[in-house]
Structures are given as structure tokens and as C-alpha cells.
Amino acid sequence: MDAKERKPIFLTGVLDQSFNPDGFFTLPSDEDCKDEILRVKRLGLNTARIHIKAEEPLKLYWADRLGVLIMADIPNFWGQPTEETKVQYVREMDEQIIRDRNHPSIFYWVLFNETWGLHTAITDENGKKRNVYLPETAKWVVSCYERVKMLDPTRLVEDHSPCNCDHTVTDVSSWHFYANSYNYVKELMGIFSNGAYPGSNHNFKEGYKMGDIPFLNSECGNFWGVDGNAGSSDISWHYKFMMNEFRVHEKHCGFVFTELHDVVNEFNGHYKIDNTDKDFGLEAYGMSLYDLHSQDYLGIDYRPMTTVKPGNNVTLSLFGSSFSDKYHGKVLEVVWQTAYLDPVTEETIISDCGSYNILWEDYGKFSAGVISTVMPDTDGIVNVSFALCDNGKTVMRNFILFDVDGIRDDVLTVEPREFKTSGFDLVIPAIASSKLSGLGSGEMTAEIDTSAIPGLCNANNLRVVFEASTRPGMTHDYPIKKCEKKDIDYLRGQECNPEDNPNTFHQTDEYVHPGVIEVLIDGEACGIVSLPDSPADSRGALSHHYQESDRLLNEAGSYGYLCNIKVPSRILIKLIEKQKFSLTIRTLSDSGLSLYGRRSGRYGIGVIIKAD
């Protein structure tokens, strides 16, 4: 190929372990193989790393036909690198490469993963037993690399995909990380990016150095980034800021997210193991997963959510990241707006907006202008959204959030912690007690001082506005009933219940848990609300932003539905003459109930009582 025809590409990849409901590693039919490749493409991904297995030729055929790049792992072994093991490994490696090297989708061979099978058990001078990646084993790995280059000189070959910074000789320097918090992800990205240059030994075993080669992430996520792993929890919040961070650091040529599907003890897939969808909730902010994977990307080096005061001036420096030549040298438009939803009026208010033109530059990262905006004089979540446009057509969309910490003096706000509960099987406070849940059926009641409600004496109407969801019980909610601990090592085929894990709070998916609640004042019914589900995704921004620990997940991303109850006039008339009244929210089913406060959920309101 002529040098002028060569074009860089940003690898938007996913780890594909090939688990499926009808068999761990083999898809049942040709149509299933095709659908699996289409599932990769519909997310805007261009790469799949077939993880530690020789892929079905039919699936590779569909990758060839439909256009998905394949990083092909050679299956690893777990034991020590004995001579017998080495002979068997090389024989299988040769057979796989000879069988599959004519598939044009394969562009990359991965020989080993995370130093598995490369450690030798030794006893050191202090009598302690250790597992060591010996120099002679490293030389054997180099010989495997050289052998593959001889069998297939057209592909990239990686000696192994490391989590221990122990490359030897390789065509690509890749690295793994699993980290939960924004700060830690940013720190690790910086460390690895700064250590990636020709001659560096940062990501290499002693005695080896990085050549003038590509640098990318070959496994990432937050599943193993929390204590005891993340169980089945929302990945959307972390995924969004991690994708942005990859584009902040220009040296990264791409990523491989763990993973395409949930597997039997990892539940951090784009899809569930049965191929059903998970909802990332990004559309609520005006973007999609497809935007996050765009080859022409408009980003911002900023926290996913920041707490600010009303009226604060905010200056946001945007950047472009281009890995297609579609818009090079063109003048594109950046369109932005600052908006917030008033939960009481249910009105979206655009407080600021603007646009400007930029010259879309050549491959790589470059400055893409500045947004200067003023936070509105409000209390609650503000969305600064921005889009890259070409003659009115949207190229890519993005956003960041702010929690404006103001005072709303036109309403009375009651936090969930102020409610007393009765009847529930179990009561669970979460997210620093900003969220209160009851399992099963029951009620939550607060005593309200009428003098604390602004304007009640002259009110024509009274409304109760709050955020609520159902709350299914999970195994970890009942530690006494918890299942006997199992070996959950999926590589040995053991299935496990994700709800055993205390970090579990299921991401929104196709299966719902509906319920019905009733609102009462002094025992008189005011209204009934249907609650569709107990969701958790990026819409639960406050439930992510105000997590207390980076190493644990406490119902992260959980949120509810906006409930707006108009109090009947017959009850309002009675309240005006009272000093106090009881406000009760009770279940009319056994679906459980969650109330969200100012620092949890989606709307950040607590239970609001407003007189009009």
C-alpha cells in the first residue's frame, strides 16, 4: 500500500469472551455468528478482541464480510511453563494461525494474557514461595513472537497483553486497567501515557524497552476496580468519562472495553448474556453510545459532574480528536447550551446557549474552542451539552453536568431521612442516607409543620413533588439468608448469583419491576402513582456523584421517576388551619419503595411541598 493511502484509525474495541445462553464458547448457528458481529457494529465499535479462544471460522467470516477488526488471542494455559506445556502451546499456536491467517478481519495476534502461564514457582533466599516471570521464560515468549512473525509477517503481534507492565518484544505496547473513580482513571491514564515513548521501559520487563510502536489499552473497565468486584451494577457513568479520557490522551490509539456481553461472573457487558439490551441513559442528555465511539470526537477535559454555586462563571475548554479524514480542513460549527429541568414545573429551561466555528484539523488531538457560561440561579442539575455540526448535520454530541448547590426558598423540602417507616420487610438507607428504601410493602411518613410551607395561607393549590422508584429485594440485602459462598471462578464453569455481591444494583435493562404507590395527607388519599421500575444508569447522576467510597458501590446510578401530586382542595382547606399534618407515601403492592433526596437520584429535590 502506498504511504499516502495509509490512514490511522482509533480502535474502539470490546473484549469478546464468546459466552452465550446456549453454550459457553460456541454460537449455535451461522445466523448467531452474524448477529454477534452486528451487535458490535451497532454500538459504533470497530474492533473485537476474541479473548483466550480460537474463534469459530463462521464468526470470523462474518467479521470479514461486515467489517469488524479482530484481535485474536492464542488460548493461554494456567499452569507453569514446563517444557511439555511449551511444546503443546506452540503446536496449538501454529495450528490456529495457519488456520485463520487468511481472514482479512484479523489484524493482530495476542500470544499471552496477563502473564498467565508464564510464572514459575520458586523459593527465595528467605524461604518464601513466589511466582516469578523468569528471564528464560521471557526469552521463550520472544521466540514465540518471532515464530508468529515468520508464520504471518503481515499482522501485528503482541507478546502478551499485560496487567503487570512486563512486555518483552512486541509490535504493540498495550496495558490493562480496572479502576472505578474518575480521579484514579485520570491518574492511571496519565501515568501510562507519559511512560509511552521509544526507549521507555515503563511498561516492559527488565531488559526490554519500548520501540517506535503503537500504544493502546487492551482491557479496561471498572468491574474489578472495586472491592470484591462490582457485581451487576451500572457501568454507564464510568464508561462515559473513561471513553472521554482516552481521547484526552493523544498517545492512546484505542481501547478494548471489558466486555461485549455479561458472562457468568462478570456483569459489565454492553449487553446481558442473553443478548438483551442495557440502557445507558445517555439519550436523556442528548447523546448516545455511538457518539462516544466516533472517529471525529468533540470532548472536554473536565469531571463528569462538578458541584458549583448559582451564578458561578464556568469556562470549558473543548478539544477535537480526529481519526478520519472526512472533515479535515473544513470549517465546522460547535453548538452548545446550558439547560436545567425544574422538577416542580417539569419545564426544561435553557439559561444560556451559543455557537462558534472551528477549523477541523488533521489526525490527532487539537484545541476546539472555549465555552463560557454562567450557572443559572437555581438549585439542581445543569446540563452543558455541545455538538459538532457540519452544515446543520450533527457529527458528534457530548455533555457534562453540574450540580448547582443553591437554596430553593419557594418550597418546603423534606429529606427521606426525615420519614419514619413501618410495615416493610427491611429498611435500607443508601448514598449517605440521601436515599431511603423499604422492601416489600409498607409506608413512609413525615410530620409536616404547616408554617414551614411558603405561601400556604394564600394558596390556591398545593402539590407534593418527589422522586421515587420501586425497590426489589436482592440476596445481599439479607445477609442472614445469603447463599453459602461458592467458587465463582467462571474459568472453571461455576455460575453465580450477582446479587450475592454487595456492590450489585442492576443497570437498567429490558426487564422491569413495576409497582404502585399512594400519597396520603392525614390518612386521606391524594393520588396514586405507577412506578415503572427500579432503574440505574447515567441518569442517576447524583447517585454516582455523591458515592462515599471509590472502592465500593452503594446503589450507584440508581434513580426514580418524578411524581407530582396535586392535593385536592377539600384537603388543602383543612391544612391551612392546622399546625401540623402527616404526609404518607405507601405501597399498594409488594414491589418495595425508594425515596430520593437532594444528593441522590436524577432530580435532586427530596420531597417538595409547594403552595401556588
Solvent accessible surface area in square Angstrom, and as a share of the most:
residue,aa,sasa,rsa
1,M,165,0.74
2,D,81,0.42
3,A,74,0.57
4,K,188,0.80
5,E,106,0.48
6,R,156,0.57
7,K,126,0.53
8,P,60,0.38
9,I,78,0.40
10,F,3,0.01
11,L,15,0.07
12,T,0,0.00
13,G,0,0.00
14,V,0,0.00
15,L,3,0.01
16,D,2,0.01
17,Q,15,0.07
18,S,4,0.03
19,F,7,0.03
20,N,11,0.06
21,P,77,0.48
22,D,113,0.58
23,G,29,0.28
24,F,71,0.30
25,F,100,0.42
26,T,77,0.45
27,L,20,0.10
28,P,78,0.49
29,S,49,0.31
30,D,65,0.33
31,E,105,0.47
32,D,43,0.22
33,C,3,0.02
34,K,59,0.25
35,D,49,0.26
36,E,4,0.02
37,I,2,0.01
38,L,70,0.35
39,R,37,0.14
40,V,1,0.00
41,K,74,0.31
42,R,141,0.51
43,L,11,0.05
44,G,17,0.16
45,L,6,0.03
46,N,28,0.14
47,T,0,0.00
48,A,1,0.00
49,R,0,0.00
50,I,2,0.01
51,H,16,0.07
52,I,36,0.18
53,K,22,0.09
54,A,40,0.31
55,E,7,0.03
56,E,53,0.24
57,P,59,0.37
58,L,86,0.43
59,K,3,0.01
60,L,3,0.01
61,Y,84,0.32
62,W,34,0.12
63,A,1,0.00
64,D,39,0.20
65,R,153,0.56
66,L,47,0.24
67,G,51,0.49
68,V,2,0.01
69,L,50,0.25
70,I,2,0.01
71,M,1,0.00
72,A,6,0.05
73,D,2,0.01
74,I,2,0.01
75,P,42,0.26
76,N,25,0.13
77,F,34,0.14
78,W,155,0.54
79,G,45,0.44
80,Q,82,0.36
81,P,15,0.09
82,T,73,0.42
83,E,125,0.56
84,E,144,0.64
85,T,35,0.21
86,K,28,0.12
87,V,106,0.61
88,Q,75,0.33
89,Y,8,0.03
90,V,28,0.16
91,R,138,0.50
92,E,77,0.34
93,M,0,0.00
94,D,21,0.11
95,E,105,0.47
96,Q,13,0.06
97,I,0,0.00
98,I,88,0.45
99,R,114,0.42
100,D,2,0.01
101,R,82,0.30
102,N,134,0.69
103,H,30,0.13
104,P,103,0.65
105,S,7,0.05
106,I,2,0.01
107,F,39,0.16
108,Y,0,0.00
109,W,0,0.00
110,V,1,0.01
111,L,0,0.00
112,F,2,0.01
113,N,2,0.01
114,E,31,0.14
115,T,1,0.00
116,W,52,0.18
117,G,5,0.05
118,L,0,0.00
119,H,64,0.28
120,T,30,0.18
121,A,54,0.42
122,I,54,0.27
123,T,84,0.49
124,D,24,0.12
125,E,161,0.72
126,N,116,0.59
127,G,53,0.51
128,K,134,0.57
129,K,175,0.74
130,R,120,0.44
131,N,104,0.54
132,V,33,0.19
133,Y,16,0.06
134,L,38,0.19
135,P,85,0.54
136,E,105,0.47
137,T,4,0.02
138,A,0,0.00
139,K,140,0.59
140,W,34,0.12
141,V,0,0.00
142,V,22,0.13
143,S,50,0.32
144,C,2,0.01
145,Y,25,0.10
146,E,101,0.45
147,R,97,0.35
148,V,0,0.00
149,K,59,0.25
150,M,139,0.62
151,L,35,0.17
152,D,5,0.03
153,P,98,0.62
154,T,108,0.63
155,R,31,0.11
156,L,63,0.31
157,V,0,0.00
158,E,0,0.00
159,D,0,0.00
160,H,0,0.00
161,S,0,0.00
162,P,1,0.00
163,C,64,0.38
164,N,77,0.39
165,C,42,0.25
166,D,13,0.07
167,H,0,0.00
168,T,2,0.01
169,V,56,0.32
170,T,13,0.08
171,D,22,0.11
172,V,1,0.00
173,S,0,0.00
174,S,0,0.00
175,W,2,0.01
176,H,12,0.05
177,F,10,0.04
178,Y,44,0.17
179,A,0,0.00
180,N,24,0.12
181,S,16,0.10
182,Y,21,0.08
183,N,92,0.47
184,Y,92,0.35
185,V,0,0.00
186,K,64,0.27
187,E,97,0.44
188,L,25,0.12
189,M,0,0.00
190,G,15,0.14
191,I,79,0.40
192,F,19,0.08
193,S,6,0.04
194,N,114,0.59
195,G,13,0.12
196,A,7,0.06
197,Y,112,0.42
198,P,85,0.53
199,G,39,0.38
200,S,4,0.03
201,N,98,0.50
202,H,65,0.29
203,N,6,0.03
204,F,13,0.05
205,K,35,0.15
206,E,166,0.75
207,G,77,0.74
208,Y,47,0.18
209,K,133,0.56
210,M,12,0.05
211,G,33,0.32
212,D,132,0.68
213,I,39,0.20
214,P,53,0.33
215,F,9,0.04
216,L,4,0.02
217,N,0,0.00
218,S,0,0.00
219,E,8,0.04
220,C,0,0.00
221,G,0,0.00
222,N,5,0.03
223,F,1,0.01
224,W,105,0.37
225,G,1,0.01
226,V,4,0.02
227,D,71,0.37
228,G,63,0.60
229,N,11,0.05
230,A,3,0.02
231,G,2,0.02
232,S,14,0.09
233,S,6,0.04
234,D,4,0.02
235,I,5,0.03
236,S,0,0.00
237,W,27,0.09
238,H,8,0.03
239,Y,1,0.00
240,K,16,0.07
241,F,12,0.05
242,M,0,0.00
243,M,3,0.01
244,N,10,0.05
245,E,3,0.01
246,F,1,0.00
247,R,5,0.02
248,V,13,0.07
249,H,35,0.16
250,E,95,0.43
251,K,98,0.42
252,H,1,0.01
253,C,41,0.25
254,G,0,0.00
255,F,3,0.01
256,V,2,0.01
257,F,2,0.01
258,T,3,0.01
259,E,1,0.00
260,L,1,0.00
261,H,9,0.04
262,D,10,0.05
263,V,4,0.02
264,V,16,0.09
265,N,7,0.04
266,E,10,0.04
267,F,26,0.11
268,N,2,0.01
269,G,0,0.00
270,H,5,0.02
271,Y,5,0.02
272,K,49,0.21
273,I,51,0.26
274,D,54,0.28
275,N,52,0.27
276,T,25,0.15
277,D,59,0.31
278,K,26,0.11
279,D,53,0.27
280,F,11,0.04
281,G,2,0.02
282,L,2,0.01
283,E,118,0.53
284,A,50,0.39
285,Y,25,0.10
286,G,35,0.33
287,M,0,0.00
288,S,21,0.14
289,L,24,0.12
290,Y,134,0.51
291,D,13,0.07
292,L,3,0.02
293,H,5,0.02
294,S,20,0.13
295,Q,41,0.18
296,D,7,0.03
297,Y,0,0.00
298,L,0,0.00
299,G,0,0.00
300,I,2,0.01
301,D,68,0.35
302,Y,73,0.28
303,R,92,0.34
304,P,16,0.10
305,M,1,0.01
306,T,31,0.18
307,T,56,0.32
308,V,20,0.12
309,K,113,0.48
310,P,42,0.26
311,G,39,0.37
312,N,57,0.29
313,N,127,0.65
314,V,9,0.05
315,T,88,0.51
316,L,0,0.00
317,S,71,0.46
318,L,5,0.02
319,F,11,0.04
320,G,0,0.00
321,S,3,0.02
322,S,0,0.00
323,F,29,0.12
324,S,29,0.19
325,D,66,0.34
326,K,134,0.57
327,Y,18,0.07
328,H,46,0.20
329,G,57,0.55
330,K,79,0.33
331,V,96,0.55
332,L,2,0.01
333,E,63,0.28
334,V,0,0.00
335,V,63,0.36
336,W,25,0.09
337,Q,62,0.28
338,T,0,0.00
339,A,8,0.06
340,Y,37,0.14
341,L,65,0.32
342,D,19,0.10
343,P,8,0.05
344,V,1,0.00
345,T,74,0.43
346,E,98,0.44
347,E,97,0.43
348,T,87,0.51
349,I,55,0.28
350,I,95,0.48
351,S,51,0.33
352,D,42,0.22
353,C,83,0.50
354,G,27,0.26
355,S,64,0.41
356,Y,53,0.20
357,N,105,0.54
358,I,21,0.10
359,L,105,0.52
360,W,0,0.00
361,E,81,0.36
362,D,90,0.46
363,Y,73,0.28
364,G,7,0.06
365,K,76,0.32
366,F,20,0.08
367,S,98,0.63
368,A,0,0.00
369,G,27,0.26
370,V,80,0.46
371,I,1,0.00
372,S,72,0.46
373,T,3,0.02
374,V,76,0.44
375,M,1,0.01
376,P,13,0.08
377,D,135,0.70
378,T,24,0.14
379,D,31,0.16
380,G,6,0.06
381,I,30,0.15
382,V,0,0.00
383,N,29,0.15
384,V,0,0.00
385,S,22,0.14
386,F,3,0.01
387,A,18,0.14
388,L,0,0.00
389,C,13,0.08
390,D,22,0.11
391,N,148,0.76
392,G,69,0.66
393,K,140,0.59
394,T,66,0.39
395,V,30,0.17
396,M,0,0.00
397,R,85,0.31
398,N,3,0.01
399,F,7,0.03
400,I,4,0.02
401,L,1,0.00
402,F,0,0.00
403,D,1,0.01
404,V,0,0.00
405,D,41,0.21
406,G,16,0.15
407,I,162,0.82
408,R,65,0.24
409,D,119,0.62
410,D,55,0.29
411,V,9,0.05
412,L,33,0.16
413,T,59,0.34
414,V,7,0.04
415,E,27,0.12
416,P,0,0.00
417,R,134,0.49
418,E,99,0.45
419,F,11,0.04
420,K,166,0.70
421,T,46,0.27
422,S,61,0.39
423,G,66,0.64
424,F,23,0.10
425,D,104,0.54
426,L,59,0.30
427,V,59,0.34
428,I,29,0.15
429,P,79,0.50
430,A,3,0.02
431,I,2,0.01
432,A,55,0.43
433,S,45,0.29
434,S,4,0.02
435,K,0,0.00
436,L,17,0.08
437,S,0,0.00
438,G,0,0.00
439,L,2,0.01
440,G,13,0.13
441,S,54,0.35
442,G,14,0.14
443,E,58,0.26
444,M,0,0.00
445,T,32,0.19
446,A,4,0.03
447,E,121,0.54
448,I,3,0.02
449,D,63,0.32
450,T,12,0.07
451,S,99,0.64
452,A,47,0.36
453,I,6,0.03
454,P,50,0.32
455,G,51,0.49
456,L,8,0.04
457,C,103,0.62
458,N,134,0.69
459,A,12,0.09
460,N,120,0.62
461,N,50,0.26
462,L,0,0.00
463,R,45,0.16
464,V,1,0.01
465,V,0,0.00
466,F,0,0.00
467,E,1,0.00
468,A,0,0.00
469,S,0,0.00
470,T,1,0.00
471,R,2,0.01
472,P,36,0.23
473,G,41,0.39
474,M,7,0.03
475,T,26,0.15
476,H,37,0.17
477,D,15,0.08
478,Y,59,0.23
479,P,99,0.62
480,I,172,0.87
481,K,153,0.65
482,K,91,0.39
483,C,62,0.37
484,E,154,0.69
485,K,185,0.78
486,K,106,0.45
487,D,81,0.42
488,I,68,0.35
489,D,39,0.20
490,Y,25,0.09
491,L,72,0.36
492,R,181,0.66
493,G,37,0.36
494,Q,64,0.28
495,E,114,0.51
496,C,27,0.16
497,N,57,0.29
498,P,31,0.20
499,E,42,0.19
500,D,32,0.17
501,N,23,0.12
502,P,90,0.57
503,N,3,0.02
504,T,2,0.01
505,F,7,0.03
506,H,60,0.27
507,Q,9,0.04
508,T,20,0.12
509,D,26,0.14
510,E,97,0.44
511,Y,124,0.47
512,V,97,0.56
513,H,60,0.27
514,P,84,0.53
515,G,7,0.07
516,V,51,0.29
517,I,2,0.01
518,E,16,0.07
519,V,0,0.00
520,L,11,0.05
521,I,1,0.01
522,D,58,0.30
523,G,58,0.56
524,E,57,0.26
525,A,46,0.36
526,C,17,0.10
527,G,20,0.19
528,I,109,0.55
529,V,26,0.15
530,S,83,0.53
531,L,1,0.01
532,P,66,0.42
533,D,13,0.07
534,S,13,0.08
535,P,2,0.01
536,A,0,0.00
537,D,0,0.00
538,S,2,0.01
539,R,44,0.16
540,G,0,0.00
541,A,0,0.00
542,L,0,0.00
543,S,0,0.00
544,H,26,0.12
545,H,44,0.20
546,Y,40,0.15
547,Q,39,0.17
548,E,131,0.59
549,S,40,0.26
550,D,81,0.42
551,R,106,0.39
552,L,88,0.44
553,L,14,0.07
554,N,56,0.29
555,E,12,0.05
556,A,3,0.02
557,G,0,0.00
558,S,0,0.00
559,Y,7,0.03
560,G,1,0.01
561,Y,63,0.24
562,L,41,0.20
563,C,2,0.01
564,N,50,0.26
565,I,13,0.07
566,K,124,0.52
567,V,2,0.01
568,P,38,0.24
569,S,76,0.49
570,R,129,0.47
571,I,3,0.02
572,L,7,0.03
573,I,115,0.58
574,K,102,0.43
575,L,2,0.01
576,I,61,0.31
577,E,155,0.70
578,K,81,0.34
579,Q,154,0.68
580,K,128,0.54
581,F,4,0.02
582,S,23,0.15
583,L,0,0.00
584,T,14,0.08
585,I,0,0.00
586,R,87,0.32
587,T,13,0.07
588,L,82,0.41
589,S,39,0.25
590,D,114,0.59
591,S,7,0.05
592,G,1,0.01
593,L,0,0.00
594,S,0,0.00
595,L,0,0.00
596,Y,2,0.01
597,G,0,0.00
598,R,37,0.14
599,R,99,0.36
600,S,0,0.00
601,G,0,0.00
602,R,72,0.26
603,Y,28,0.11
604,G,1,0.01
605,I,12,0.06
606,G,0,0.00
607,V,0,0.00
608,I,4,0.02
609,I,1,0.00
610,K,31,0.13
611,A,12,0.10
612,D,67,0.35
